Amino acid sequence: SFYWTKPRLRGGYYLHLDPEETFIATGFWEPHKDDLHRIRKEFEMDDAPVRRIINDPGFKAVWGELKGDAVKTAPKGFSKEHPAIDLINKKQHIFIKNFTVKEATSPGFLNTVNDAFKAIRPYFDYMSEVLTTDLNGVSLID
């Protein structure tokens, strides 16, 4: 297994190679509670930017649907009736792409993984912006 992240850029990359199961994953597996709250507040204020990214046909062709554990109704302080509750209730924000043994042992496998990780960049760029600014858009890292 391999995990990589870069300071100031948020999100992680995961490659799992195993004879029984090969997949790549990316996103926010167990975000810090402050980060999770910030993500939820952003989606509460405006979920359109993230929806444009994760619903883009090219993005979906590579990564499919957003996955991750979620609370059953709504997190404390958020309305279960909010239109973005499907995003707000997530405790994890992850994308997973599985591979067959044939795909994982093909000569082009590393290029496929590289292309998939490049395809996640718009999502990570957006989430990095969210997680490095406050609710007013003021940088937290300058």
N, CA, C and O atoms as a DFTB+ gen file, in Angstrom:
568 C
 N C O
     1  1       0.831      -1.182       0.000
     2  2       0.000       0.000       0.000
     3  2       0.873       1.242       0.000
     4  3       1.994       1.231       0.508
     5  1       0.350       2.302      -0.570
     6  2       1.064       3.564      -0.666
     7  2       0.095       4.691      -0.364
     8  3      -1.039       4.688      -0.844
     9  1       0.537       5.650       0.427
    10  2      -0.286       6.811       0.760
    11  2       0.571       8.048       0.573
    12  3       1.728       8.063       0.992
    13  1       0.018       9.105      -0.061
    14  2       0.764      10.323      -0.284
    15  2      -0.138      11.524      -0.106
    16  3      -1.293      11.519      -0.532
    17  1       0.395      12.544       0.522
    18  2      -0.311      13.820       0.622
    19  2       0.730      14.929       0.597
    20  3       1.896      14.686       0.911
    21  1       0.339      16.118       0.237
    22  2       1.257      17.246       0.116
    23  2       0.758      18.385       0.991
    24  3      -0.439      18.671       0.996
    25  1       1.660      19.054       1.744
    26  2       1.223      20.170       2.580
    27  2       0.483      21.232       1.761
    28  3       0.809      21.478       0.600
    29  1      -0.502      21.842       2.378
    30  2      -1.351      22.886       1.792
    31  2      -2.332      22.349       0.762
    32  3      -3.427      22.893       0.620
    33  1      -1.973      21.314       0.054
    34  2      -2.928      20.660      -0.840
    35  2      -3.587      19.571      -0.017
    36  3      -2.900      18.756       0.599
    37  1      -4.890      19.548       0.000
    38  2      -5.599      18.635       0.877
    39  2      -6.104      17.431       0.107
    40  3      -6.371      17.499      -1.092
    41  1      -6.228      16.321       0.829
    42  2      -6.693      15.069       0.255
    43  2      -5.549      14.088       0.139
    44  3      -4.381      14.478       0.141
    45  1      -5.880      12.833       0.040
    46  2      -4.855      11.806      -0.031
    47  2      -5.102      10.842      -1.176
    48  3      -6.214      10.719      -1.689
    49  1      -4.025      10.160      -1.561
    50  2      -4.058       9.159      -2.620
    51  2      -3.691       7.817      -1.998
    52  3      -2.788       7.736      -1.165
    53  1      -4.387       6.778      -2.400
    54  2      -4.122       5.452      -1.853
    55  2      -4.121       4.439      -2.986
    56  3      -5.035       4.417      -3.810
    57  1      -3.093       3.601      -3.023
    58  2      -2.986       2.521      -3.998
    59  2      -2.881       1.217      -3.231
    60  3      -1.980       1.052      -2.408
    61  1      -3.782       0.299      -3.487
    62  2      -3.805      -1.000      -2.806
    63  2      -3.576      -2.089      -3.849
    64  3      -4.411      -2.318      -4.724
    65  1      -2.431      -2.753      -3.738
    66  2      -2.093      -3.853      -4.640
    67  2      -2.089      -5.143      -3.844
    68  3      -1.363      -5.277      -2.859
    69  1      -2.889      -6.075      -4.270
    70  2      -3.021      -7.337      -3.556
    71  2      -3.502      -8.380      -4.565
    72  3      -4.296      -8.049      -5.445
    73  1      -3.049      -9.622      -4.462
    74  2      -3.536     -10.637      -5.407
    75  2      -5.058     -10.816      -5.364
    76  3      -5.668     -11.214      -6.356
    77  1      -5.655     -10.524      -4.231
    78  2      -7.100     -10.702      -4.072
    79  2      -7.907      -9.454      -4.428
    80  3      -9.072      -9.543      -4.815
    81  1      -7.270      -8.292      -4.291
    82  2      -8.014      -7.043      -4.464
    83  2      -7.049      -5.912      -4.808
    84  3      -6.076      -5.679      -4.092
    85  1      -7.318      -5.222      -5.890
    86  2      -6.516      -4.066      -6.271
    87  2      -7.457      -2.895      -6.517
    88  3      -8.436      -3.006      -7.256
    89  1      -7.139      -1.770      -5.882
    90  2      -7.956      -0.577      -6.073
    91  2      -7.139       0.658      -5.755
    92  3      -6.093       0.592      -5.110
    93  1      -7.641       1.776      -6.223
    94  2      -7.097       3.061      -5.819
    95  2      -8.226       3.812      -5.127
    96  3      -9.403       3.635      -5.440
    97  1      -7.840       4.640      -4.195
    98  2      -8.823       5.448      -3.476
    99  2      -8.221       6.828      -3.265
   100  3      -7.004       7.012      -3.268
   101  1      -9.094       7.764      -3.086
   102  2      -8.648       9.132      -2.903
   103  2      -9.738       9.909      -2.179
   104  3     -10.911       9.538      -2.227
   105  1      -9.357      10.958      -1.526
   106  2     -10.338      11.779      -0.835
   107  2      -9.940      12.050       0.602
   108  3      -8.774      12.277       0.923
   109  1     -10.956      12.017       1.457
   110  2     -10.789      12.339       2.871
   111  2     -11.378      11.194       3.677
   112  3     -12.587      11.137       3.902
   113  1     -10.508      10.275       4.115
   114  2     -10.948       9.048       4.786
   115  2     -11.503       9.339       6.175
   116  3     -12.650       8.998       6.465
   117  1     -10.721       9.954       7.021
   118  2     -11.167      10.313       8.373
   119  2     -10.727      11.749       8.657
   120  3      -9.769      11.971       9.398
   121  1     -11.420      12.713       8.074
   122  2     -10.993      14.099       8.269
   123  2     -11.091      14.520       9.736
   124  3     -11.955      14.057      10.481
   125  1     -10.189      15.400      10.122
   126  2     -10.220      15.980      11.463
   127  2     -11.590      16.622      11.667
   128  3     -12.185      17.127      10.714
   129  1     -12.089      16.606      12.889
   130  2     -13.444      17.118      13.152
   131  2     -13.605      18.574      12.721
   132  3     -14.676      18.959      12.251
   133  1     -12.561      19.388      12.873
   134  2     -12.649      20.786      12.433
   135  2     -12.739      20.878      10.905
   136  3     -13.486      21.695      10.367
   137  1     -11.972      20.033      10.219
   138  2     -12.047      20.000       8.754
   139  2     -13.421      19.530       8.298
   140  3     -14.001      20.097       7.373
   141  1     -13.940      18.497       8.944
   142  2     -15.252      17.974       8.569
   143  2     -16.333      19.035       8.772
   144  3     -17.224      19.193       7.937
   145  1     -16.246      19.755       9.884
   146  2     -17.221      20.818      10.132
   147  2     -17.112      21.909       9.061
   148  3     -18.127      22.407       8.573
   149  1     -15.888      22.275       8.700
   150  2     -15.676      23.308       7.674
   151  2     -16.253      22.857       6.327
   152  3     -16.892      23.642       5.625
   153  1     -16.023      21.589       5.974
   154  2     -16.577      21.037       4.728
   155  2     -18.102      21.113       4.761
   156  3     -18.734      21.548       3.798
   157  1     -18.675      20.690       5.868
   158  2     -20.138      20.699       5.986
   159  2     -20.700      22.114       5.884
   160  3     -21.713      22.333       5.220
   161  1     -20.053      23.066       6.533
   162  2     -20.520      24.453       6.467
   163  2     -20.447      24.981       5.030
   164  3     -21.338      25.702       4.582
   165  1     -19.394      24.621       4.323
   166  2     -19.270      25.055       2.926
   167  2     -20.409      24.490       2.086
   168  3     -21.017      25.211       1.294
   169  1     -20.697      23.214       2.255
   170  2     -21.779      22.585       1.492
   171  2     -23.134      23.149       1.897
   172  3     -24.049      23.231       1.077
   173  1     -23.261      23.538       3.159
   174  2     -24.503      24.162       3.616
   175  2     -24.699      25.516       2.928
   176  3     -25.812      25.863       2.534
   177  1     -23.611      26.274       2.789
   178  2     -23.690      27.599       2.161
   179  2     -23.864      27.508       0.648
   180  3     -24.664      28.236       0.062
   181  1     -23.108      26.607       0.023
   182  2     -23.145      26.523      -1.445
   183  2     -22.554      25.190      -1.900
   184  3     -21.337      25.003      -1.892
   185  1     -23.415      24.285      -2.289
   186  2     -22.954      22.968      -2.737
   187  2     -22.763      22.893      -4.252
   188  3     -22.301      21.872      -4.763
   189  1     -23.110      23.956      -4.972
   190  2     -23.032      23.930      -6.439
   191  2     -21.619      23.658      -6.967
   192  3     -21.473      22.854      -7.888
   193  1     -20.568      24.296      -6.421
   194  2     -19.231      24.039      -6.979
   195  2     -18.803      22.572      -6.884
   196  3     -18.280      22.013      -7.848
   197  1     -19.022      21.959      -5.742
   198  2     -18.599      20.563      -5.606
   199  2     -19.467      19.646      -6.456
   200  3     -18.979      18.656      -7.001
   201  1     -20.732      19.968      -6.570
   202  2     -21.614      19.135      -7.413
   203  2     -21.207      19.220      -8.888
   204  3     -21.266      18.223      -9.607
   205  1     -20.794      20.414      -9.337
   206  2     -20.323      20.540     -10.726
   207  2     -19.129      19.615     -10.969
   208  3     -19.012      19.008     -12.034
   209  1     -18.258      19.517      -9.984
   210  2     -17.067      18.677     -10.126
   211  2     -17.434      17.196     -10.098
   212  3     -17.093      16.453     -11.018
   213  1     -18.126      16.766      -9.046
   214  2     -18.370      15.327      -8.880
   215  2     -19.432      14.779      -9.827
   216  3     -19.537      13.565     -10.003
   217  1     -20.220      15.663     -10.437
   218  2     -21.221      15.218     -11.413
   219  2     -20.762      15.394     -12.857
   220  3     -21.496      15.058     -13.787
   221  1     -19.567      15.913     -13.048
   222  2     -19.019      16.051     -14.388
   223  2     -18.908      14.660     -15.021
   224  3     -18.369      13.747     -14.396
   225  1     -19.407      14.483     -16.243
   226  2     -19.379      13.151     -16.860
   227  2     -17.981      12.525     -16.941
   228  3     -17.831      11.324     -16.717
   229  1     -16.964      13.324     -17.257
   230  2     -15.599      12.798     -17.314
   231  2     -15.105      12.343     -15.953
   232  3     -14.456      11.304     -15.834
   233  1     -15.413      13.124     -14.929
   234  2     -15.034      12.770     -13.564
   235  2     -15.737      11.483     -13.146
   236  3     -15.112      10.560     -12.624
   237  1     -17.041      11.437     -13.383
   238  2     -17.833      10.257     -13.001
   239  2     -17.385       9.004     -13.738
   240  3     -17.433       7.907     -13.181
   241  1     -16.949       9.158     -14.988
   242  2     -16.491       8.000     -15.756
   243  2     -15.275       7.351     -15.099
   244  3     -15.094       6.136     -15.177
   245  1     -14.453       8.159     -14.458
   246  2     -13.264       7.637     -13.779
   247  2     -13.591       7.184     -12.360
   248  3     -13.222       6.078     -11.966
   249  1     -14.276       8.023     -11.591
   250  2     -14.417       7.802     -10.155
   251  2     -15.793       7.341      -9.691
   252  3     -15.919       6.856      -8.566
   253  1     -16.795       7.471     -10.491
   254  2     -18.129       7.054     -10.059
   255  2     -18.682       7.988      -9.000
   256  3     -18.482       9.202      -9.052
   257  1     -19.377       7.407      -8.044
   258  2     -20.069       8.179      -7.010
   259  2     -19.187       8.434      -5.787
   260  3     -18.294       7.647      -5.472
   261  1     -19.453       9.540      -5.113
   262  2     -18.833       9.839      -3.832
   263  2     -19.272       8.786      -2.826
   264  3     -20.457       8.470      -2.720
   265  1     -18.309       8.247      -2.090
   266  2     -18.600       7.214      -1.105
   267  2     -18.148       7.684       0.273
   268  3     -17.541       8.744       0.417
   269  1     -18.451       6.887       1.264
   270  2     -18.020       7.181       2.620
   271  2     -19.162       7.058       3.599
   272  3     -20.331       7.213       3.245
   273  1     -18.800       6.776       4.841
   274  2     -19.799       6.664       5.898
   275  2     -20.511       7.996       6.094
   276  3     -19.960       9.064       5.825
   277  1     -21.748       7.905       6.569
   278  2     -22.555       9.106       6.803
   279  2     -23.361       8.930       8.084
   280  3     -23.646       7.808       8.503
   281  1     -23.720      10.045       8.696
   282  2     -24.644       9.980       9.826
   283  2     -26.021       9.648       9.263
   284  3     -26.294       9.901       8.089
   285  1     -26.880       9.085      10.093
   286  2     -28.179       8.606       9.610
   287  2     -29.141       9.734       9.216
   288  3     -29.882       9.594       8.243
   289  1     -29.142      10.828       9.942
   290  2     -30.068      11.920       9.610
   291  2     -29.291      13.172       9.227
   292  3     -29.059      13.429       8.045
   293  1     -28.893      13.944      10.222
   294  2     -28.126      15.169       9.969
   295  2     -27.150      15.370      11.116
   296  3     -27.465      15.045      12.261
   297  1     -25.965      15.902      10.824
   298  2     -25.032      16.216      11.902
   299  2     -25.622      17.300      12.807
   300  3     -26.469      18.086      12.382
   301  1     -25.170      17.328      14.036
   302  2     -25.632      18.331      14.994
   303  2     -25.411      19.733      14.421
   304  3     -24.330      20.066      13.935
   305  1     -26.463      20.536      14.494
   306  2     -26.384      21.909      14.015
   307  2     -26.769      22.091      12.552
   308  3     -26.744      23.210      12.040
   309  1     -27.123      21.004      11.878
   310  2     -27.507      21.072      10.468
   311  2     -28.920      20.518      10.312
   312  3     -29.311      19.589      11.019
   313  1     -29.673      21.085       9.394
   314  2     -31.044      20.646       9.158
   315  2     -31.075      19.397       8.285
   316  3     -30.397      19.322       7.261
   317  1     -31.869      18.423       8.705
   318  2     -32.023      17.218       7.880
   319  2     -32.826      17.512       6.618
   320  3     -32.889      16.684       5.709
   321  1     -33.439      18.689       6.565
   322  2     -34.218      19.098       5.393
   323  2     -33.382      19.885       4.373
   324  3     -33.883      20.240       3.306
   325  1     -32.128      20.154       4.694
   326  2     -31.293      20.949       3.792
   327  2     -31.141      20.224       2.452
   328  3     -30.959      19.006       2.434
   329  1     -31.213      20.949       1.331
   330  2     -31.089      20.308       0.015
   331  2     -29.758      19.572      -0.201
   332  3     -29.686      18.659      -1.023
   333  1     -28.715      19.961       0.525
   334  2     -27.403      19.320       0.369
   335  2     -27.120      18.300       1.465
   336  3     -25.964      17.952       1.704
   337  1     -28.160      17.821       2.130
   338  2     -27.940      16.903       3.251
   339  2     -27.199      15.638       2.816
   340  3     -26.492      15.033       3.622
   341  1     -27.350      15.235       1.561
   342  2     -26.627      14.055       1.074
   343  2     -25.118      14.258       1.126
   344  3     -24.373      13.286       1.252
   345  1     -24.655      15.496       1.030
   346  2     -23.235      15.814       1.169
   347  2     -22.889      16.155       2.613
   348  3     -21.851      15.733       3.124
   349  1     -23.747      16.909       3.262
   350  2     -23.498      17.366       4.631
   351  2     -23.399      16.197       5.604
   352  3     -22.613      16.250       6.549
   353  1     -24.173      15.153       5.391
   354  2     -24.181      14.054       6.361
   355  2     -22.993      13.105       6.222
   356  3     -22.839      12.198       7.040
   357  1     -22.165      13.289       5.221
   358  2     -20.992      12.427       5.036
   359  2     -19.969      12.657       6.147
   360  3     -19.682      13.794       6.523
   361  1     -19.425      11.550       6.665
   362  2     -18.315      11.607       7.616
   363  2     -16.993      11.386       6.894
   364  3     -15.927      11.744       7.393
   365  1     -17.083      10.797       5.727
   366  2     -15.931      10.546       4.870
   367  2     -16.301      11.009       3.463
   368  3     -17.467      10.972       3.071
   369  1     -15.314      11.435       2.727
   370  2     -15.521      11.866       1.341
   371  2     -14.480      11.145       0.501
   372  3     -13.372      11.645       0.309
   373  1     -14.838       9.974       0.004
   374  2     -13.861       9.156      -0.702
   375  2     -14.400       8.677      -2.051
   376  3     -15.604       8.541      -2.268
   377  1     -13.459       8.435      -2.923
   378  2     -13.740       7.847      -4.231
   379  2     -12.861       6.612      -4.357
   380  3     -11.691       6.630      -3.976
   381  1     -13.431       5.542      -4.890
   382  2     -12.713       4.275      -5.021
   383  2     -12.881       3.760      -6.444
   384  3     -13.973       3.799      -7.012
   385  1     -11.784       3.279      -7.004
   386  2     -11.811       2.659      -8.337
   387  2     -11.172       1.282      -8.212
   388  3      -9.995       1.163      -7.874
   389  1     -11.947       0.258      -8.482
   390  2     -11.471      -1.122      -8.401
   391  2     -10.917      -1.578      -9.745
   392  3     -11.309      -1.084     -10.802
   393  1      -9.994      -2.536      -9.674
   394  2      -9.389      -3.109     -10.872
   395  2      -9.427      -4.627     -10.801
   396  3      -9.276      -5.216      -9.731
   397  1      -9.630      -5.246     -11.947
   398  2      -9.521      -6.699     -12.039
   399  2      -8.036      -7.064     -12.035
   400  3      -7.181      -6.198     -12.219
   401  1      -7.735      -8.335     -11.826
   402  2      -6.347      -8.804     -11.885
   403  2      -5.771      -8.521     -13.274
   404  3      -4.625      -8.093     -13.406
   405  1      -6.570      -8.763     -14.292
   406  2      -6.106      -8.523     -15.668
   407  2      -5.744      -7.051     -15.872
   408  3      -4.710      -6.742     -16.463
   409  1      -6.591      -6.147     -15.386
   410  2      -6.305      -4.714     -15.513
   411  2      -5.052      -4.331     -14.728
   412  3      -4.214      -3.572     -15.214
   413  1      -4.931      -4.864     -13.508
   414  2      -3.816      -4.503     -12.627
   415  2      -2.479      -5.047     -13.113
   416  3      -1.428      -4.533     -12.729
   417  1      -2.504      -6.073     -13.948
   418  2      -1.254      -6.646     -14.454
   419  2      -0.990      -6.261     -15.908
   420  3      -0.052      -6.760     -16.529
   421  1      -1.809      -5.386     -16.437
   422  2      -1.616      -4.953     -17.825
   423  2      -0.474      -3.943     -17.906
   424  3      -0.192      -3.251     -16.928
   425  1       0.186      -3.852     -19.061
   426  2       1.298      -2.904     -19.212
   427  2       0.900      -1.442     -18.974
   428  3       1.737      -0.642     -18.554
   429  1      -0.340      -1.089     -19.229
   430  2      -0.771       0.300     -19.075
   431  2      -1.353       0.643     -17.718
   432  3      -1.899       1.731     -17.538
   433  1      -1.247      -0.271     -16.752
   434  2      -1.886      -0.058     -15.450
   435  2      -1.412       1.221     -14.765
   436  3      -2.233       2.003     -14.284
   437  1      -0.109       1.440     -14.715
   438  2       0.397       2.640     -14.025
   439  2      -0.077       3.919     -14.705
   440  3      -0.334       4.918     -14.033
   441  1      -0.194       3.900     -16.019
   442  2      -0.734       5.070     -16.722
   443  2      -2.199       5.291     -16.362
   444  3      -2.641       6.429     -16.206
   445  1      -2.951       4.200     -16.232
   446  2      -4.359       4.298     -15.844
   447  2      -4.488       4.900     -14.452
   448  3      -5.332       5.765     -14.220
   449  1      -3.648       4.440     -13.523
   450  2      -3.658       4.975     -12.158
   451  2      -3.279       6.448     -12.178
   452  3      -3.933       7.267     -11.531
   453  1      -2.239       6.787     -12.907
   454  2      -1.799       8.176     -13.006
   455  2      -2.906       9.064     -13.577
   456  3      -3.158      10.155     -13.065
   457  1      -3.555       8.600     -14.623
   458  2      -4.652       9.372     -15.223
   459  2      -5.813       9.552     -14.245
   460  3      -6.417      10.623     -14.181
   461  1      -6.121       8.500     -13.487
   462  2      -7.207       8.590     -12.504
   463  2      -6.860       9.599     -11.411
   464  3      -7.701      10.403     -11.008
   465  1      -5.621       9.549     -10.938
   466  2      -5.221      10.500      -9.903
   467  2      -5.200      11.933     -10.446
   468  3      -5.494      12.872      -9.706
   469  1      -4.865      12.112     -11.700
   470  2      -4.933      13.451     -12.304
   471  2      -6.385      13.924     -12.396
   472  3      -6.670      15.110     -12.233
   473  1      -7.292      12.993     -12.656
   474  2      -8.711      13.347     -12.803
   475  2      -9.330      13.839     -11.500
   476  3     -10.348      14.531     -11.527
   477  1      -8.733      13.493     -10.359
   478  2      -9.281      13.920      -9.062
   479  2      -8.864      15.356      -8.727
   480  3      -9.426      15.962      -7.815
   481  1      -7.885      15.905      -9.452
   482  2      -7.345      17.230      -9.109
   483  2      -8.397      18.321      -8.980
   484  3      -8.304      19.104      -8.035
   485  1      -9.391      18.435      -9.855
   486  2     -10.380      19.503      -9.656
   487  2     -11.081      19.400      -8.299
   488  3     -11.349      20.414      -7.655
   489  1     -11.371      18.191      -7.877
   490  2     -12.003      17.981      -6.566
   491  2     -11.047      18.394      -5.451
   492  3     -11.437      19.111      -4.530
   493  1      -9.800      17.943      -5.532
   494  2      -8.823      18.298      -4.502
   495  2      -8.516      19.790      -4.503
   496  3      -8.340      20.380      -3.437
   497  1      -8.450      20.404      -5.665
   498  2      -8.206      21.851      -5.715
   499  2      -9.336      22.601      -5.013
   500  3      -9.094      23.524      -4.235
   501  1     -10.561      22.195      -5.295
   502  2     -11.716      22.824      -4.646
   503  2     -11.677      22.595      -3.131
   504  3     -11.830      23.538      -2.355
   505  1     -11.474      21.352      -2.716
   506  2     -11.465      21.046      -1.281
   507  2     -10.284      21.716      -0.577
   508  3     -10.403      22.112       0.583
   509  1      -9.155      21.845      -1.260
   510  2      -8.010      22.553      -0.676
   511  2      -8.359      24.011      -0.425
   512  3      -7.991      24.580       0.603
   513  1      -9.065      24.607      -1.364
   514  2      -9.514      25.995      -1.195
   515  2     -10.446      26.106       0.009
   516  3     -10.306      27.016       0.826
   517  1     -11.387      25.189       0.117
   518  2     -12.326      25.187       1.247
   519  2     -11.573      25.047       2.567
   520  3     -11.827      25.790       3.514
   521  1     -10.658      24.102       2.624
   522  2     -10.008      23.773       3.893
   523  2      -8.846      24.681       4.256
   524  3      -8.286      24.558       5.346
   525  1      -8.478      25.578       3.377
   526  2      -7.410      26.522       3.712
   527  2      -7.919      27.958       3.786
   528  3      -7.133      28.904       3.814
   529  1      -9.253      28.110       3.817
   530  2      -9.860      29.426       4.009
   531  2     -10.955      29.320       5.066
   532  3     -11.470      28.235       5.340
   533  1     -11.301      30.461       5.653
   534  2     -12.426      30.445       6.582
   535  2     -13.719      30.640       5.789
   536  3     -13.696      30.703       4.560
   537  1     -14.836      30.733       6.492
   538  2     -16.128      30.852       5.817
   539  2     -16.285      32.152       5.028
   540  3     -17.191      32.277       4.204
   541  1     -15.404      33.115       5.283
   542  2     -15.421      34.373       4.536
   543  2     -14.436      34.364       3.373
   544  3     -14.297      35.366       2.671
   545  1     -13.751      33.239       3.163
   546  2     -12.786      33.137       2.076
   547  2     -11.409      33.673       2.410
   548  3     -10.569      33.805       1.520
   549  1     -11.156      33.987       3.685
   550  2      -9.857      34.502       4.109
   551  2      -8.912      33.326       4.335
   552  3      -9.268      32.349       4.993
   553  1      -7.709      33.430       3.785
   554  2      -6.729      32.351       3.882
   555  2      -6.361      32.057       5.336
   556  3      -6.195      32.966       6.148
   557  1      -6.241      30.780       5.639
   558  2      -5.814      30.342       6.966
   559  2      -4.331      29.989       6.989
   560  3      -3.790      29.657       8.044
   561  1      -3.671      30.057       5.836
   562  2      -2.281      29.603       5.770
   563  2      -1.287      30.695       5.403
   564  3      -0.084      30.436       5.380
   565  1      -1.742      31.889       5.121
   566  2      -0.805      32.971       4.778
   567  2      -0.236      33.597       6.022
   568  3       0.570      34.524       5.934
